[in-house]
Amino acid sequence: MSRDIWDPSQYQAYASERGRPFFELLARVDADAPAYVVDLGCGPGDRTADLAVRWPDAVIEGIDSSGQMIAEAQRAGPGRGRVESRDVRTDQVPGASGTTEQGARTAGLRFFVGDLAEWVPDRPVDVLFSNAALQWVPGHQRMLPRWVEALAPGGTLAFSMPGNFGAPSHVILRELCASPRWHDRLAATIRHDIVSTPAEYLEFLGGLGCDVDAWETTYLQVLPGADPILDWMKGTALRPVLEMLPAGGERKGFLAELATLLREAYPRREYGTVFPFRRIFVIAGSAR
């Protein structure tokens, strides 16, 4: 994406729910002592720090296209080890941020700004990890051969993505953006059919010679609050829409319309609002 549309605080509003697929994917990665681990689409860095806990002796790099997300990772740097912010495309460290040393506990943890579609490692990768990011990379399927080629012998590519683009939440959002009032401004902002099925990823990566484990899970998330589905979407799916609508009357009008439709699709119960959330997981091991 050409613009930085992310808000780290909004994204972290449901940190526990967003983190669950990460930990379930990580638990299935069979890598005892990797030397070099990369987190593609690291966001604000919390989960990248968890990779450092899993593999404390590894060099671990978090890469994200959002300068705001990397800035948040840097701001939260104390206790995370070495936090570095630079643009992997130009290899230049931003003058105001630089590199900070925060102790030796996770001395190999670093964060970079970079375009995932253009990223190429300068050494073989033992674990290439990505959680909730590849759905933002147009045509990410075409990049899988390059990422597999980047793996060290016996290395692992592990990723997960939302598979809920056919869910009521996303259908409602697409239909509202395509409605006469919003079509000219918003119809082009919504993506669809960008994530493959587990079977398709298995066939594609198996054809590259990988040993593949692919599956899907639907979480029945119970969210609190008056408009929890709207609040959830503000952190992810709604980011391109909010970027197109300046804060004020237009944005408030759109969100009010969307909130009404979401309340009808996801009625609130005494115990909260149930939000079924489908997730796709893939682990591909390279040949030794």
Secondary structure, 3 states (H helix, E strand, C coil): CCCCCCCHHHHHHHHHHHHHHHHHHHHCCCCCCCCEEEEECCCCCHHHHHHHHHCCCCEEEEEECCHHHHHHHHHCCCCCCCEECCECCCCECCCCCCEECCCCCCCCEEEEECCCCCCCCCCCEEEEEEECCHHHCCCHHHHHHHHHHCEEEEEEEEEEEECCCCCHHHHHHHHHHCCCCCHHHHHHHCCCCCCCCHHHHHHHHHCCCCEEEEEEEEEEEEECCCCHHHHHHHCCCCHHHHHHCCCCHHHHHHHHHHHHHHHHHCCEECCEEEEEEEEEEEEEECCC
